[in-house]
Amino acid sequence: MTKINTCQTEACDLQSCLNRNTYAPEKCEKNLRSLYECCQRFYKLTEGRGESTSCPLPNVVQRWMRDHPKEKDWQ
């Protein structure tokens, strides 16, 4: 299967953030979440069979999303 550039914008935004913040991932959490959410949507649309140069393997995305649930907005 040919790999496509799905989620490349999100991956590049994350890399730029990490470069700006000297690889301090805690300062780039929004970018990281954005990438994983994009990858999750991509794998859902392709039923886990798609390949993207910007996304980790589907099981890695699932595990990360499970381990990093969105915080509820208590406002």
Secondary structure, DSSP 8 states (H G I E B T S, - for coil): ---B-TTHHHHHHHHHHHHHTTT-GGGGHHHHHHHHHHHHHHHHHTTT---BTTS--HHHHHHHHHHS-------
